[in-house]
Structures are given as C-alpha cells and as structure tokens.
Amino acid sequence: MSNERIRTYEGIFLFPQSATANLQDAADHIKAILDRCGATIVSFRKWDDRRLAYEVEGNKRGVYFLAYFTAPTSALAEIERRCNLSEEILRTMVTSAEHIPAEIIETNEGQEDLAAEIKLRSENKTESASNSNSKISKKREEKEAKTKDPATEEIAEISKEAKTKDAVTEEVAEISKEAPASTEEAPESTEEVSTEA
C-alpha cells in the first residue's frame, strides 16, 4: 500500500470560444487528462462562456469548465504539465479544495446540464444548416433570374424609355395646341386701364 495522500482539488480550464461548437470534445479532453493522471472526477460542469479581460493567444472570448476531483498529490504536477502541453486548453488553474464543503462541491455537478446544452446546440446547428441551405438556394435563384439574359433586360429598358418619350411628346403637343387658343382669347385691357388713369 502506498502512503501517498489523496486530496480534493478544484480545476478551472479555459478553452477558446470555438470550443462552443463542440463542447463534448472539450469536456472529454479534460476528463481524459484527469483520468490518465489517476484523478477521480467528483463534479464537472461548464462554468461560463465570457469575454476575457485580455487576449489569450488571440482569443477575446473563452469557455470555462469547472472540475472538482480527487487525486494523489504527486499527480498534480502531471495534470498541470499535460494541460500546458495541450493545444486545446488556453489556461489552467488547479487549487486545493480541502476547505470547500462537500455539499458545495456536489451542488456544482453539471454534467446533465452540459449534456442538455450539447444536445440543444446540435439540434440548432442542424436546423440552422437547413435554413442556410434554403437561403442559399433562394439567393442563387434570384441571382440567376437577374443575370438570366442581359439582352432582354436592355430591350426592356429601351422600350420603357421609348414609352416615356412618346408620353412626353404627346403632352407637349397637347400643351402647344392649348397655348395659342388661350393667348388669342385674352383681351387687350391694358390699354383701357392706362387711358383712364
């Protein structure tokens, strides 16, 4: 038997925001690291998705996972080493959780919530993919309709211009017919007004 002491630890693992596209892979990655190092997960959940205070490896937003686990004290260095070598994890912080009551650790269990979120995201992903495909096909049809035959569009524009020109010439003709008639009818009253004064 080993006299090695087993302690409870709290670990925060930061992933880039792109991990939200596949939360299951991120969660499995953390669990695999902890399992390889001999740790036993007590509680695990997605903690938050938030904007970072400063850019970390070019990422402005990140996804945090919170894990409470028990592990031998000698395994802690190996856990941190594997997390630092991981290309998926941006940052890791592991602290002792001996001071945290077991009730609080148990209330932080969120694997069911994480599974529900993963399921919801996958449903939304397939739904949005089908919507985007229909939008793309509608846009393609509109584009094809616009670029169907440039010659017919040009002919349509010319005929519109011709119709407007015909309408303008008809209006001018009507106005010119009315104009001489109205000038002949006007009385020459200007002479009468000036002689009386």
C-alpha positions as CSV (number, residue, x, y, z in Angstrom):
1,M,0.0,0.0,0.0
2,S,1.1,3.5,-0.8
3,N,1.2,6.2,1.9
4,E,0.5,8.8,-0.8
5,R,-2.1,11.3,0.3
6,I,-5.2,11.9,-1.8
7,R,-6.6,15.4,-1.8
8,T,-9.6,17.2,-3.4
9,Y,-8.7,19.8,-6.0
10,E,-10.6,22.4,-7.9
11,G,-9.6,23.0,-11.5
12,I,-10.7,25.7,-13.9
13,F,-9.9,25.0,-17.6
14,L,-10.1,27.7,-20.2
15,F,-10.9,26.9,-23.8
16,P,-11.2,29.2,-26.8
17,Q,-14.7,30.3,-27.8
18,S,-14.5,27.9,-30.8
19,A,-14.9,25.1,-28.3
20,T,-18.6,26.0,-28.0
21,A,-19.1,24.4,-31.4
22,N,-18.1,21.1,-29.9
23,L,-18.5,21.1,-26.1
24,Q,-18.4,17.4,-25.9
25,D,-14.9,17.2,-27.3
26,A,-13.7,19.8,-24.8
27,A,-15.3,18.1,-21.9
28,D,-13.9,14.7,-23.0
29,H,-10.4,16.2,-23.4
30,I,-10.4,17.4,-19.7
31,K,-11.7,14.1,-18.5
32,A,-9.1,12.2,-20.4
33,I,-6.3,14.2,-18.9
34,L,-7.6,13.7,-15.4
35,D,-8.2,10.0,-15.9
36,R,-4.7,9.5,-17.3
37,C,-3.2,11.1,-14.3
38,G,-5.2,8.9,-11.9
39,A,-7.7,11.6,-10.8
40,T,-11.3,10.8,-9.9
41,I,-13.8,13.4,-11.0
42,V,-16.3,14.3,-8.2
43,S,-18.1,17.2,-10.0
44,F,-17.7,18.6,-13.5
45,R,-19.6,21.3,-15.4
46,K,-19.3,24.1,-18.0
47,W,-18.8,27.1,-15.8
48,D,-19.2,30.0,-18.1
49,D,-18.7,31.5,-21.6
50,R,-17.5,35.1,-21.3
51,R,-15.3,37.8,-22.7
52,L,-11.7,37.7,-21.4
53,A,-10.1,40.6,-19.7
54,Y,-7.2,40.5,-22.2
55,E,-6.5,38.4,-25.3
56,V,-5.1,35.0,-24.7
57,E,-3.4,33.5,-27.7
58,G,-5.5,35.8,-29.9
59,N,-8.8,34.8,-28.3
60,K,-11.1,37.6,-26.9
61,R,-13.7,35.2,-25.5
62,G,-13.4,31.8,-23.8
63,V,-15.3,28.9,-22.3
64,Y,-14.6,27.9,-18.8
65,F,-15.0,24.4,-17.3
66,L,-15.0,23.8,-13.6
67,A,-14.0,20.4,-12.2
68,Y,-13.7,19.1,-8.7
69,F,-11.6,16.0,-8.5
70,T,-9.6,13.8,-6.1
71,A,-6.0,12.9,-7.0
72,P,-2.8,11.9,-5.3
73,T,-0.6,14.9,-4.5
74,S,2.1,13.6,-6.9
75,A,-0.3,13.6,-9.8
76,L,-0.9,17.3,-9.6
77,A,2.3,18.2,-11.5
78,E,1.5,15.7,-14.2
79,I,-2.0,17.2,-14.6
80,E,-0.6,20.7,-15.0
81,R,2.1,19.5,-17.4
82,R,-0.5,17.8,-19.6
83,C,-2.8,20.8,-19.6
84,N,0.1,23.1,-20.5
85,L,1.1,20.8,-23.4
86,S,-2.5,20.6,-24.7
87,E,-3.1,22.7,-27.8
88,E,-6.8,22.9,-27.0
89,I,-6.6,24.4,-23.5
90,L,-5.6,28.0,-23.2
91,R,-5.1,28.3,-19.4
92,T,-5.5,26.1,-16.4
93,M,-5.6,26.8,-12.7
94,V,-5.7,24.0,-10.2
95,T,-6.1,24.8,-6.5
96,S,-6.7,22.8,-3.3
97,A,-10.4,22.4,-2.5
98,E,-9.9,20.9,1.0
99,H,-11.6,24.0,2.6
100,I,-14.7,23.7,0.4
101,P,-17.6,21.6,2.0
102,A,-18.7,18.5,0.1
103,E,-22.3,19.9,-0.3
104,I,-21.0,22.8,-2.3
105,I,-18.9,20.5,-4.5
106,E,-21.9,18.3,-5.1
107,T,-24.1,21.2,-6.0
108,N,-21.7,22.2,-8.7
109,E,-22.4,18.9,-10.6
110,G,-23.5,20.0,-14.0
111,Q,-22.8,17.1,-16.4
112,E,-26.6,16.7,-17.1
113,D,-26.9,20.4,-17.9
114,L,-23.8,20.1,-20.1
115,A,-25.3,17.1,-22.0
116,A,-28.6,19.0,-22.4
117,E,-26.7,22.1,-23.8
118,I,-24.7,19.9,-26.2
119,K,-27.9,18.3,-27.4
120,L,-29.6,21.7,-27.9
121,R,-26.6,23.1,-29.8
122,S,-26.5,20.1,-32.1
123,E,-30.2,20.5,-32.8
124,N,-29.9,24.2,-33.5
125,K,-26.8,23.5,-35.7
126,T,-28.7,21.1,-37.9
127,E,-31.7,23.4,-38.1
128,S,-29.6,26.4,-39.0
129,A,-27.8,24.4,-41.6
130,S,-31.0,23.5,-43.3
131,N,-32.2,27.1,-43.1
132,S,-28.9,28.4,-44.6
133,N,-29.1,25.9,-47.4
134,S,-32.6,27.1,-48.3
135,K,-31.5,30.8,-48.1
136,I,-28.5,30.0,-50.3
137,S,-30.8,28.3,-52.9
138,K,-33.2,31.3,-52.8
139,K,-30.3,33.8,-53.3
140,R,-29.0,31.6,-56.1
141,E,-32.4,31.6,-57.9
142,E,-32.7,35.4,-57.5
143,K,-29.2,35.9,-58.9
144,E,-29.9,33.6,-61.8
145,A,-33.1,35.5,-62.5
146,K,-31.3,38.8,-62.5
147,T,-28.5,37.6,-64.7
148,K,-30.6,35.4,-66.9
149,D,-30.4,37.3,-70.1
150,P,-28.8,40.8,-70.2
151,A,-30.1,41.4,-73.8
152,T,-33.7,41.1,-72.7
153,E,-33.1,43.5,-69.8
154,E,-31.6,46.0,-72.2
155,I,-34.5,45.7,-74.6
156,A,-37.0,46.2,-71.7
157,E,-35.1,49.4,-70.6
158,I,-35.1,50.8,-74.2
159,S,-38.9,50.1,-74.5
160,K,-39.5,51.9,-71.2
161,E,-37.5,54.9,-72.4
162,A,-39.4,54.9,-75.7
163,K,-42.8,54.8,-73.9
164,T,-41.8,57.7,-71.7
165,K,-40.6,59.7,-74.7
166,D,-43.9,59.1,-76.5
167,A,-45.8,60.2,-73.5
168,V,-43.8,63.4,-73.2
169,T,-44.2,64.3,-76.8
170,E,-48.0,63.8,-76.6
171,E,-48.1,66.1,-73.6
172,V,-46.1,68.7,-75.3
173,A,-48.4,68.5,-78.4
174,E,-51.5,68.9,-76.2
175,I,-50.0,71.9,-74.4
176,S,-48.9,73.6,-77.6
177,K,-52.5,73.2,-79.1
178,E,-54.0,74.8,-76.0
179,A,-51.4,77.6,-75.7
180,P,-52.3,79.6,-78.9
181,A,-56.0,79.4,-78.1
182,S,-55.5,80.9,-74.7
183,T,-53.4,83.8,-76.0
184,E,-56.0,84.8,-78.6
185,E,-58.8,84.9,-76.1
186,A,-57.0,87.3,-73.8
187,P,-58.5,90.8,-74.0
188,E,-56.3,93.8,-74.6
189,S,-57.4,95.6,-71.4
190,T,-54.0,97.0,-70.6
191,E,-54.7,100.0,-73.0
192,E,-58.0,100.8,-71.4
193,V,-56.6,100.8,-67.9
194,S,-53.8,103.2,-68.8
195,T,-56.0,105.7,-70.6
196,E,-58.4,106.1,-67.7
197,A,-55.7,106.9,-65.3
